[in-house]
Amino acid sequence: MHTPNPQELQRLLLLLEAESSQLRKFLDLLEREEAVLISGDTDALLSITKEKNERYRQLQHLHDDRSMLVARFGQGKDDTAMRNLCGRMPKALARWDEVLALASRAKERNHINGQLIARHMQHNQAALSVLLAATDHPQLYDAGGHSRPSGGGRMLGSA
């Protein structure tokens, strides 16, 4: 087991601060995504999706850097290991708690957005099914406004 030196602990603090900052930006983006999903603005959704993917890659990179640094200390990568490492640094411990809370909120918000997307997809599928059915069997109405099956009767434009 390797005892971290002050520079390594400082690096850990900087990574936690960067991860916290990126998670806040990711949460803001998820909130914008939710608003766009509710409004139905598909053009804006494409832009947000690109930005969301880039932000996620940045978060993954920070997580990987932190995990590799912590692995060098031989304590594992779980919450207990992080608390042991940050125990002598209250600021780092506070950042770790913030990272955990922000990640939990991001997971929850992403789940909500996923449900909104699924609902939109169901709605679009239902609308598409109606349109496809209508092209196979166009609904016609008689002079009294009552629907009647298509086919039979006179062709349009015939006398």
C-alpha positions in Angstrom: 0.0 0.0 0.0 1.4 3.4 -1.1 0.9 6.4 1.1 0.0 9.4 -1.0 2.3 12.3 -0.9 1.1 15.9 -0.7 1.2 16.4 -4.5 -0.8 13.3 -5.1 -3.4 14.4 -2.6 -3.5 17.9 -4.2 -4.0 16.2 -7.6 -6.9 14.2 -6.1 -8.5 17.4 -4.8 -8.1 19.0 -8.2 -9.7 16.0 -9.9 -12.6 16.0 -7.5 -13.1 19.7 -8.0 -13.1 19.3 -11.8 -15.4 16.3 -11.6 -17.8 18.3 -9.4 -17.8 21.2 -11.8 -18.4 19.0 -14.8 -21.2 17.2 -13.1 -22.9 20.6 -12.4 -22.6 21.5 -16.0 -23.9 18.1 -17.0 -27.0 18.5 -14.7 -27.7 21.9 -16.2 -27.6 20.3 -19.6 -29.9 17.5 -18.5 -32.4 20.2 -17.2 -32.2 21.9 -20.6 -32.8 18.5 -22.3 -35.9 18.0 -20.2 -37.3 21.4 -21.1 -36.6 20.7 -24.8 -38.3 17.2 -24.5 -41.3 18.8 -22.9 -41.5 21.5 -25.6 -41.0 19.0 -28.4 -38.2 21.1 -30.1 -36.4 18.3 -31.9 -33.9 20.6 -33.6 -32.6 21.8 -30.2 -32.6 18.2 -28.9 -30.0 17.2 -31.5 -27.7 20.0 -30.4 -28.1 19.1 -26.7 -27.5 15.4 -27.4 -24.1 16.2 -29.1 -23.2 18.5 -26.1 -24.4 15.8 -23.6 -22.2 13.1 -25.3 -19.1 15.4 -25.2 -19.8 16.3 -21.5 -20.2 12.7 -20.7 -16.8 11.8 -22.3 -15.2 14.6 -20.2 -16.7 13.2 -17.0 -15.6 9.7 -17.9 -12.0 10.9 -18.5 -12.0 12.7 -15.1 -13.4 9.6 -13.4 -10.8 7.4 -15.1 -8.0 9.7 -14.0 -9.2 9.8 -10.4 -9.6 6.0 -10.4 -6.1 5.4 -11.7 -4.7 7.8 -9.1 -6.6 6.2 -6.2 -5.6 2.7 -7.5 -1.9 3.6 -7.0 -2.6 4.0 -3.3 -3.8 0.4 -3.1 -7.0 1.2 -1.2 -9.6 0.3 -3.8 -12.0 2.7 -5.6 -15.1 2.6 -3.5 -16.6 5.2 -1.2 -14.7 3.8 1.9 -11.4 4.1 0.1 -12.1 7.7 -1.0 -13.2 8.6 2.6 -9.9 7.1 3.9 -7.9 9.1 1.4 -9.8 12.3 2.0 -9.9 12.0 5.7 -7.0 14.4 6.3 -8.4 16.9 3.8 -11.8 18.2 4.7 -12.1 20.1 1.5 -11.5 17.0 -0.6 -14.0 15.0 1.5 -16.6 17.8 0.9 -15.9 17.6 -2.8 -16.2 13.8 -2.8 -19.6 14.1 -1.0 -20.6 16.7 -3.6 -19.5 14.4 -6.5 -21.6 11.6 -5.1 -24.7 13.8 -4.6 -24.4 15.4 -8.1 -23.9 12.0 -9.7 -27.0 10.7 -8.0 -29.0 13.7 -9.2 -27.7 13.3 -12.7 -28.6 9.6 -12.8 -32.1 10.5 -11.6 -32.6 13.3 -14.1 -31.2 11.2 -16.9 -33.8 8.5 -16.0 -36.6 11.1 -16.1 -35.4 12.3 -19.5 -35.3 8.7 -20.7 -38.9 8.2 -19.7 -39.9 11.4 -21.5 -38.1 10.1 -24.6 -39.9 6.8 -24.3 -43.2 8.6 -24.0 -42.4 10.6 -27.2 -41.4 7.5 -29.0 -44.7 5.7 -28.0 -46.7 8.8 -29.2 -44.8 8.9 -32.5 -45.3 5.2 -33.0 -49.0 5.5 -32.4 -49.3 8.4 -34.8 -47.3 6.6 -37.4 -49.5 3.5 -37.0 -52.6 5.6 -37.5 -51.1 7.2 -40.6 -50.0 3.9 -42.1 -53.5 2.4 -41.4 -55.1 5.4 -43.0 -53.1 5.0 -46.2 -54.2 1.4 -46.5 -57.8 2.2 -45.8 -58.7 5.8 -46.3 -61.7 6.9 -44.3 -64.5 8.2 -46.4 -67.7 10.0 -45.4 -71.2 10.1 -46.9 -73.3 13.2 -47.4 -74.6 12.9 -43.9 -71.1 13.0 -42.4 -71.1 9.3 -41.5 -68.0 7.2 -42.2 -68.2 4.4 -44.6 -65.7 1.9 -45.7 -63.6 2.8 -48.7 -64.0 1.0 -52.0 -67.1 0.5 -54.0 -69.2 3.4 -55.2 -68.3 5.8 -57.9 -64.8 6.9 -58.6 -64.0 10.5 -58.1 -64.6 12.5 -61.2 -67.0 9.9 -62.7 -70.6 10.6 -63.5 
